[in-house]
Amino acid sequence: MAADEREVLLQATGLTKRFPGVVANEDVSLTLRKGEILALLGENGAGKSTLVKMIYGLYAPDEGEIRIKGEAVRLAGPRDAIKRGIGMVHQHFQLVPVFTVAENIVLGDEPLRWPFVNMKSARAEVARLSEEYGLKVDVDAHVEDLPVGTQQRVEILKALYRRADILILDEPTAVLTPQETDDLLRVMRGFADSGVGVIFITHKLREVLAVADTIEVLRGGKWVGTTVPAETSQEGLAQMMVGRGVLLQVDKRAAQPQEVILDVQGLTVTDDLGLPAVRDVSLQVRAGEILGIAGVEGNGQRELVQALTGLRRCSATTVTVNGQDILNKSPHDIHALGVGHVPEDREKDGLVGPYSVADNLVLDRFAEPEFASRGVRDRKAIDALSTNLVQQFDIRTPGITTTVQSLSGGNKQKIVIARELAANPVALIAAQPTRGVDVGSIEFIHSQIVGARDRGAAVLLVSAELDEILGLSDRVAVMYDGRLVDVLDIAVADRARVGRLMAGGSKDA
């Protein structure tokens, strides 16, 4: 049956949603048919999340109409949406860790053998759904004991249990290994083949081209175009999202590594609960190279970065930069030894929101003679540096006196990158440097990291995005369960091999 002859499950027409000072969606329309996978693409702030929240009943549209199977509806909330066959799997899972898989899936819609919950019936139904949709789970396992990929299956089964024939997946591959991602894409195709309509939100263009039937692109809250995989490419999609050509492949020459700058031997770090998070890790990063740390989030990467930048106490045989001991030194002292740090959480650890752009650009350099004399800041010098960096790093701001909290995520990240690189670090530790950043800004940030490497910095890159690790790194170290399980030259670090290691597979397999 041709796509345009299939039953229309969902039709949104002219949806508009306004918030104080912002139009999140303006006159946006889309149609989802039975058995179709519709990918929803756009930069951060393009309006994707607002649009699906209106479809799921979390927001009421200010203008426009939503029709489900031909019937115009006004959804009073998610419960209304669920009753009408709409399920949504959020990026951050909504599960009760101490409950079993079956208990999580039926929670709020339990089968009863009055006056008790009929768990035998619940387990049987969950097992049936698991088999029918190819989502293998142990119905009696506790969610807290499951890997992330399996927890996501539980979330999807929860929606299917409520008889969803419209399924919204919000960034579903963000925390998955490459193999888990491929499995999920196959499962999504299985959903479509069984008649479920899927709305798939992602920023990973490769996945869109692999699985989508139709691609809708938003920019600035407005619809900008519809296409299909056969008629476009990653470059074409990026141009639709950003409004200009974007270089998706990192442009870099072969590394010319020199002397060891960062030397870490026998590093052990505990997490907030006092449990081992980093287990006897040893690594070296040389001047003029990028060592990428690959791994599914939660395998010790965060604690590793915090230990190396002075944010968390640790024990080790050796932690030196240029031969200088930095073990358990303060962040200020480590920075003074030439270590730049792009933190994972820019809002918490990288910026002071109410401060101006100028003040944030010298946040860790206020006391340097260039910017202060006898405890008094040299405003002229600070403003001159800031004006230069705003231009050099293409920071989109009304001015250097604008508060950082009023800027977009991409421009906030550019401020952090500009500040750390302006100090000409001998070592740069970059954690999730493009998280929450749009395609155009990713291109720019990547070029700056490569530029730092080419100027002789030793770069330690930590990212949950495997494509970013493979595109930027000269060597790839894979972390699993707090340990470095292998270090690969980029020439042999293909997606399948690295993905297997990320999932705990043997390096000899």
C-alpha positions as CSV (number, residue, x, y, z in Angstrom):
1,M,0.0,0.0,0.0
2,A,1.4,3.4,-0.9
3,A,2.3,5.7,1.9
4,D,-0.3,8.3,1.1
5,E,-3.0,5.6,1.1
6,R,-2.3,4.4,4.6
7,E,-4.5,5.4,7.5
8,V,-3.7,8.8,9.0
9,L,-3.1,8.2,12.7
10,L,-2.1,11.8,13.6
11,Q,-2.6,15.2,11.9
12,A,-1.4,18.4,13.5
13,T,-2.3,21.5,11.7
14,G,-1.0,25.1,12.3
15,L,0.2,24.4,15.8
16,T,1.5,27.5,17.6
17,K,2.8,27.8,21.1
18,R,4.0,31.0,22.8
19,F,5.9,31.5,26.1
20,P,6.7,34.9,27.6
21,G,9.1,36.5,25.1
22,V,9.4,33.5,22.9
23,V,7.4,31.8,20.1
24,A,8.4,28.1,20.5
25,N,6.3,26.9,17.6
26,E,4.7,28.9,14.8
27,D,2.2,27.4,12.4
28,V,3.7,23.9,12.4
29,S,1.9,21.0,10.7
30,L,2.7,17.3,10.4
31,T,1.0,14.1,9.4
32,L,1.8,10.6,10.7
33,R,0.5,7.5,9.0
34,K,0.0,4.0,10.1
35,G,3.3,2.1,9.9
36,E,5.4,5.2,9.3
37,I,8.6,6.3,11.0
38,L,8.7,10.1,11.0
39,A,12.0,11.7,12.1
40,L,11.8,15.2,13.6
41,L,15.0,17.1,13.1
42,G,16.2,20.6,14.2
43,E,18.8,22.4,16.1
44,N,18.5,23.0,19.9
45,G,15.7,25.5,20.4
46,A,14.1,24.6,17.0
47,G,10.8,23.6,18.7
48,K,10.9,19.8,18.5
49,S,10.2,19.1,22.1
50,T,7.5,21.7,22.4
51,L,5.8,20.2,19.4
52,V,5.7,16.7,20.7
53,K,4.7,17.9,24.2
54,M,1.6,19.4,22.6
55,I,0.9,16.1,20.8
56,Y,1.3,14.2,24.1
57,G,-0.9,16.7,26.1
58,L,1.8,18.2,28.2
59,Y,1.2,21.6,26.6
60,A,-2.0,23.1,25.2
61,P,-1.5,24.7,21.8
62,D,-2.3,28.4,21.6
63,E,-3.5,28.0,18.0
64,G,-4.0,25.1,15.6
65,E,-5.7,21.7,15.7
66,I,-4.7,18.1,16.6
67,R,-6.6,15.2,15.0
68,I,-6.2,11.6,16.1
69,K,-7.5,9.1,13.6
70,G,-9.6,11.9,12.0
71,E,-11.1,13.2,15.3
72,A,-10.3,16.7,16.5
73,V,-9.1,16.5,20.1
74,R,-8.2,18.8,23.0
75,L,-5.8,16.9,25.2
76,A,-6.1,17.8,28.9
77,G,-2.9,15.9,29.7
78,P,-0.8,12.8,29.1
79,R,-3.6,10.6,30.5
80,D,-5.8,11.8,27.7
81,A,-3.1,11.1,25.1
82,I,-2.5,7.6,26.5
83,K,-6.2,6.8,26.3
84,R,-6.1,7.8,22.6
85,G,-3.2,5.5,21.9
86,I,-0.3,7.9,22.2
87,G,2.8,6.8,24.1
88,M,6.0,8.7,24.7
89,V,9.4,7.5,25.8
90,H,11.2,10.4,27.4
91,Q,15.0,10.9,27.1
92,H,15.3,10.5,30.9
93,F,13.6,7.3,31.9
94,Q,10.5,7.4,34.1
95,L,11.1,4.1,36.0
96,V,11.0,3.0,39.6
97,P,14.5,1.4,40.2
98,V,13.4,-1.0,43.0
99,F,10.4,-2.4,41.1
100,T,10.6,-5.3,38.7
101,V,10.3,-5.0,35.0
102,A,6.7,-6.2,35.1
103,E,5.7,-3.9,38.0
104,N,7.1,-0.9,36.2
105,I,5.3,-1.7,32.9
106,V,1.9,-2.1,34.5
107,L,2.2,0.6,37.1
108,G,-0.9,2.8,37.0
109,D,-2.8,0.3,34.8
110,E,-2.5,-2.9,36.7
111,P,-4.7,-6.0,35.9
112,L,-6.9,-6.7,38.9
113,R,-8.2,-9.9,40.5
114,W,-10.4,-7.9,42.9
115,P,-9.3,-6.5,45.3
116,F,-5.7,-7.5,44.5
117,V,-3.3,-6.8,41.6
118,N,-3.1,-9.9,39.3
119,M,0.7,-10.0,38.9
120,K,0.5,-13.4,37.2
121,S,-1.6,-11.9,34.5
122,A,0.7,-8.8,34.4
123,R,3.8,-10.9,33.9
124,A,2.2,-13.0,31.2
125,E,1.1,-9.9,29.3
126,V,4.5,-8.3,29.6
127,A,6.2,-11.5,28.4
128,R,3.8,-11.7,25.4
129,L,4.5,-8.1,24.4
130,S,8.3,-8.7,24.8
131,E,8.0,-11.6,22.4
132,E,5.7,-10.0,19.9
133,Y,7.9,-6.8,19.5
134,G,11.3,-8.4,19.8
135,L,12.1,-6.5,23.0
136,K,13.8,-9.2,25.1
137,V,13.6,-8.5,28.9
138,D,13.4,-10.5,32.1
139,V,10.0,-9.7,33.5
140,D,11.2,-10.4,37.1
141,A,14.5,-8.5,37.0
142,H,14.7,-5.3,39.1
143,V,15.2,-2.2,36.9
144,E,18.1,-0.9,39.0
145,D,20.0,-4.1,38.0
146,L,19.5,-3.6,34.3
147,P,21.8,-2.0,31.7
148,V,20.6,1.3,30.2
149,G,19.7,-0.3,26.9
150,T,17.4,-2.8,28.6
151,Q,15.8,-0.1,30.7
152,Q,14.9,1.7,27.5
153,R,13.2,-1.5,26.3
154,V,11.1,-1.4,29.5
155,E,10.1,2.2,28.8
156,I,9.0,1.2,25.3
157,L,7.1,-1.8,26.5
158,K,5.4,0.4,29.1
159,A,4.0,2.5,26.2
160,L,3.0,-0.6,24.1
161,Y,1.3,-2.2,27.2
162,R,-1.0,0.9,27.2
163,R,-1.9,0.0,23.6
164,A,-0.1,2.8,21.9
165,D,-0.3,2.9,18.2
166,I,1.5,6.3,18.1
167,L,4.9,6.1,19.7
168,I,7.0,9.2,20.4
169,L,10.7,8.5,21.0
170,D,12.7,11.5,22.4
171,E,16.5,11.1,21.7
172,P,16.2,7.4,22.3
173,T,19.8,6.5,21.4
174,A,21.5,9.2,23.5
175,V,22.8,6.7,26.1
176,L,23.1,3.5,24.0
177,T,26.1,1.7,22.6
178,P,26.4,1.4,18.8
179,Q,25.1,-2.2,19.0
180,E,22.2,-1.2,21.2
181,T,21.4,1.7,18.8
182,D,21.4,-0.7,15.8
183,D,19.1,-3.1,17.8
184,L,16.7,-0.2,18.6
185,L,16.6,0.9,15.0
186,R,15.6,-2.6,14.0
187,V,13.0,-2.7,16.7
188,M,11.6,0.6,15.4
189,R,11.3,-0.8,11.9
190,G,9.5,-3.8,13.5
191,F,7.0,-1.4,15.1
192,A,6.3,0.3,11.8
193,D,5.8,-3.1,10.1
194,S,3.2,-4.0,12.7
195,G,1.3,-0.8,12.1
196,V,2.6,1.5,14.8
197,G,3.3,5.1,13.8
198,V,6.6,6.4,15.3
199,I,7.8,9.9,15.8
200,F,11.6,9.8,16.2
201,I,13.4,12.8,17.7
202,T,17.2,12.8,17.3
203,H,20.2,14.9,16.3
204,K,22.1,11.9,14.8
205,L,21.8,12.3,11.1
206,R,23.1,8.8,10.3
207,E,20.3,7.2,12.3
208,V,17.7,9.3,10.6
209,L,18.9,8.2,7.2
210,A,19.0,4.6,8.3
211,V,15.5,4.2,9.7
212,A,13.1,7.1,8.8
213,D,10.4,7.0,6.1
214,T,9.7,10.8,6.3
215,I,11.9,13.6,7.7
216,E,10.4,16.8,9.0
217,V,12.8,19.7,9.7
218,L,12.2,22.6,12.1
219,R,14.3,25.8,12.4
220,G,13.5,28.6,14.8
221,G,10.2,27.1,15.7
222,K,9.0,27.0,12.1
223,W,8.6,24.1,9.6
224,V,11.3,24.5,6.9
225,G,10.9,21.3,4.9
226,T,10.0,17.7,4.4
227,T,12.2,15.1,2.7
228,V,12.9,11.4,2.6
229,P,16.2,9.5,3.0
230,A,16.5,8.6,-0.7
231,E,16.4,12.3,-1.7
232,T,18.9,13.7,0.8
233,S,22.2,13.2,2.7
234,Q,23.7,14.1,6.1
235,E,25.0,17.3,4.5
236,G,21.6,18.1,3.0
237,L,19.9,17.6,6.3
238,A,22.4,19.7,8.2
239,Q,21.9,22.5,5.7
240,M,18.1,22.4,6.2
241,M,18.6,22.5,10.0
242,V,21.1,25.3,10.1
243,G,20.3,27.3,7.0
244,R,23.8,27.0,5.5
245,G,26.4,24.4,4.5
246,V,28.0,22.6,7.4
247,L,31.2,20.6,7.3
248,L,30.3,17.3,9.1
249,Q,33.6,15.5,8.7
250,V,36.3,16.9,11.0
251,D,39.0,18.5,8.9
252,K,42.3,17.5,10.4
253,R,45.7,16.3,9.4
254,A,47.5,13.4,10.9
255,A,48.8,14.0,14.5
256,Q,52.4,14.8,15.2
257,P,52.7,13.6,18.8
258,Q,55.7,14.8,20.8
259,E,56.6,14.4,24.5
260,V,54.2,13.1,27.2
261,I,52.3,16.0,28.8
262,L,49.6,14.3,30.9
263,D,50.8,11.2,32.7
264,V,48.4,9.2,34.9
265,Q,49.3,6.0,36.6
266,G,47.2,3.9,38.9
267,L,44.4,6.3,39.3
268,T,41.5,5.2,41.6
269,V,38.4,7.4,42.3
270,T,35.3,6.8,44.3
271,D,31.8,8.2,43.5
272,D,29.5,10.2,45.7
273,L,28.4,7.0,47.5
274,G,32.0,6.0,48.2
275,L,31.9,3.2,45.7
276,P,34.7,2.6,43.1
277,A,34.1,4.6,40.0
278,V,37.6,4.7,38.4
279,R,39.7,1.5,39.0
280,D,43.5,1.7,38.6
281,V,43.5,3.7,35.4
282,S,46.7,4.5,33.6
283,L,47.0,6.7,30.5
284,Q,49.3,9.1,28.8
285,V,48.5,12.0,26.5
286,R,51.3,13.6,24.4
287,A,51.7,17.1,23.0
288,G,50.0,17.4,19.6
289,E,47.5,14.5,20.0
290,I,43.9,13.9,21.0
291,L,43.2,10.9,23.2
292,G,39.5,10.1,23.2
293,I,37.8,8.3,26.0
294,A,34.8,6.3,24.7
295,G,32.2,4.6,26.8
296,V,28.6,4.5,27.8
297,E,27.9,7.2,30.3
298,G,28.2,6.0,33.9
299,N,31.4,4.0,33.5
300,G,33.7,6.3,35.4
301,Q,34.3,9.0,32.8
302,R,32.8,11.8,34.9
303,E,34.9,10.9,38.0
304,L,38.0,10.6,35.9
305,V,37.7,14.1,34.6
306,Q,36.8,15.5,38.1
307,A,39.9,13.8,39.6
308,L,42.2,15.2,36.9
309,T,40.8,18.8,37.2
310,G,40.8,19.0,41.0
311,L,37.0,18.6,41.5
312,R,37.2,15.2,43.3
313,R,39.7,13.6,45.6
314,C,41.5,10.5,44.4
315,S,44.5,8.2,44.9
316,A,47.1,7.4,42.3
317,T,50.8,6.5,41.8
318,T,51.3,9.4,39.5
319,V,49.3,12.3,38.1
320,T,51.5,14.9,36.4
321,V,51.3,17.6,33.8
322,N,54.7,18.5,32.2
323,G,56.3,16.7,35.1
324,Q,54.5,18.8,37.7
325,D,52.5,16.9,40.3
326,I,48.7,17.8,40.2
327,L,47.4,15.0,42.4
328,N,44.6,16.4,44.6
329,K,45.6,20.0,43.9
330,S,42.9,22.6,43.7
331,P,41.3,23.5,40.3
332,H,42.9,26.9,40.5
333,D,46.4,25.4,41.0
334,I,45.9,22.9,38.2
335,H,44.8,25.6,35.8
336,A,47.9,27.7,36.8
337,L,50.0,24.8,35.6
338,G,48.5,25.1,32.1
339,V,45.5,22.7,32.2
340,G,42.4,23.9,30.4
341,H,39.0,22.3,31.4
342,V,35.8,22.3,29.4
343,P,33.4,20.8,32.0
344,E,30.6,18.4,31.3
345,D,28.1,20.7,32.9
346,R,28.8,24.3,31.7
347,E,26.0,25.8,33.8
348,K,27.2,24.3,37.1
349,D,31.0,24.2,36.6
350,G,31.8,26.4,33.6
351,L,29.9,29.7,33.9
352,V,28.4,32.2,36.3
353,G,25.0,33.0,34.7
354,P,24.4,36.5,36.2
355,Y,27.9,37.6,35.2
356,S,28.6,39.3,31.9
357,V,30.2,37.7,28.9
358,A,33.4,39.7,29.6
359,D,33.6,38.5,33.2
360,N,33.0,34.9,32.2
361,L,35.8,35.1,29.6
362,V,38.3,35.8,32.3
363,L,36.6,33.9,35.1
364,D,39.7,31.9,36.0
365,R,42.3,34.6,35.2
366,F,41.1,37.6,37.3
367,A,44.2,37.6,39.4
368,E,46.7,37.5,36.5
369,P,48.8,40.7,36.1
370,E,47.4,41.1,32.6
371,F,43.9,41.7,34.1
372,A,44.5,43.1,37.6
373,S,46.9,45.3,39.5
374,R,47.2,45.4,43.3
375,G,43.8,43.6,43.6
376,V,42.0,46.0,41.2
377,R,40.7,44.6,37.9
378,D,41.9,46.3,34.7
379,R,38.5,46.7,33.0
380,K,40.0,48.0,29.8
381,A,42.2,44.9,29.4
382,I,39.3,42.6,30.2
383,D,37.0,44.3,27.7
384,A,39.7,44.3,25.0
385,L,40.3,40.6,25.4
386,S,36.6,39.8,25.5
387,T,35.8,41.9,22.4
388,N,38.6,40.0,20.5
389,L,37.4,36.6,21.7
390,V,33.7,37.3,20.9
391,Q,34.8,38.0,17.3
392,Q,37.4,35.2,17.1
393,F,35.0,32.5,18.4
394,D,31.9,33.8,16.7
395,I,30.0,34.2,20.0
396,R,26.5,35.6,19.2
397,T,25.8,38.2,21.9
398,P,24.4,41.7,21.9
399,G,27.6,42.8,23.6
400,I,30.3,41.8,26.1
401,T,28.2,43.3,29.0
402,T,25.3,40.9,28.3
403,T,24.7,38.4,31.0
404,V,25.6,34.8,30.0
405,Q,22.4,33.4,31.3
406,S,20.5,35.1,28.5
407,L,22.5,33.4,25.7
408,S,21.7,30.1,23.9
409,G,23.4,26.9,24.8
410,G,25.8,27.0,21.8
411,N,27.0,30.5,22.6
412,K,27.5,29.6,26.3
413,Q,29.7,26.6,25.2
414,K,31.7,28.9,22.9
415,I,32.4,31.2,25.8
416,V,33.8,28.2,27.8
417,I,35.9,27.0,24.8
418,A,37.2,30.5,24.1
419,R,38.2,31.2,27.7
420,E,40.1,27.9,28.1
421,L,41.9,28.1,24.7
422,A,42.7,31.8,25.1
423,A,45.1,30.8,28.0
424,N,47.1,28.6,25.5
425,P,46.9,25.5,27.7
426,V,49.6,22.8,27.5
427,A,46.8,20.2,28.3
428,L,43.1,20.5,27.5
429,I,40.6,18.2,29.2
430,A,37.3,18.5,27.3
431,A,34.3,16.7,28.7
432,Q,31.2,16.4,26.4
433,P,32.3,19.6,24.6
434,T,29.4,19.6,22.2
435,R,26.6,18.4,24.5
436,G,23.4,20.4,23.9
437,V,25.0,22.2,21.0
438,D,23.6,22.6,17.5
439,V,25.2,21.3,14.3
440,G,26.7,24.6,13.2
441,S,28.3,25.2,16.6
442,I,29.6,21.6,16.8
443,E,31.5,22.2,13.5
444,F,33.1,25.3,15.0
445,I,34.0,23.7,18.4
446,H,35.6,20.7,16.7
447,S,37.8,22.9,14.6
448,Q,38.9,24.7,17.8
449,I,39.8,21.5,19.6
450,V,41.8,20.3,16.5
451,G,43.5,23.7,16.4
452,A,44.6,23.4,20.0
453,R,46.1,20.0,19.2
454,D,47.9,21.4,16.2
455,R,49.4,24.2,18.4
456,G,50.9,21.5,20.6
457,A,48.4,20.9,23.3
458,A,47.7,17.5,24.7
459,V,44.0,16.9,24.5
460,L,42.0,14.5,26.6
461,L,38.5,14.2,25.0
462,V,35.6,12.6,26.9
463,S,32.4,12.2,25.0
464,A,29.3,10.0,25.0
465,E,29.0,10.6,21.2
466,L,31.0,7.8,19.5
467,D,31.0,9.7,16.2
468,E,32.6,12.6,17.9
469,I,35.3,10.4,19.5
470,L,36.0,8.6,16.2
471,G,36.0,11.9,14.2
472,L,38.4,13.9,16.5
473,S,40.7,11.4,18.2
474,D,44.1,10.2,17.2
475,R,43.9,7.3,19.7
476,V,40.8,5.9,21.4
477,A,40.7,4.5,25.0
478,V,37.6,2.6,25.9
479,M,36.2,2.7,29.5
480,Y,34.0,0.0,30.9
481,D,33.1,-0.4,34.6
482,G,35.7,2.1,35.7
483,R,38.6,0.5,33.8
484,L,40.4,1.3,30.6
485,V,39.8,-2.0,28.7
486,D,41.9,-1.1,25.6
487,V,43.6,1.8,23.8
488,L,43.4,1.8,20.0
489,D,45.0,3.8,17.3
490,I,42.3,5.6,15.3
491,A,43.2,3.6,12.2
492,V,41.9,0.4,13.8
493,A,39.2,2.0,16.0
494,D,36.1,1.2,13.9
495,R,32.5,1.5,15.3
496,A,31.9,-2.2,15.7
497,R,35.2,-2.8,17.6
498,V,34.8,0.2,19.9
499,G,31.1,-0.5,20.4
500,R,31.9,-4.1,21.5
501,L,34.4,-2.9,24.0
502,M,32.0,-0.3,25.3
503,A,29.5,-3.1,26.0
504,G,32.1,-5.0,28.0
505,G,33.1,-7.4,25.2
506,S,36.6,-8.9,25.0
507,K,39.2,-6.9,23.1
508,D,40.4,-10.2,21.5
509,A,37.0,-11.1,20.1
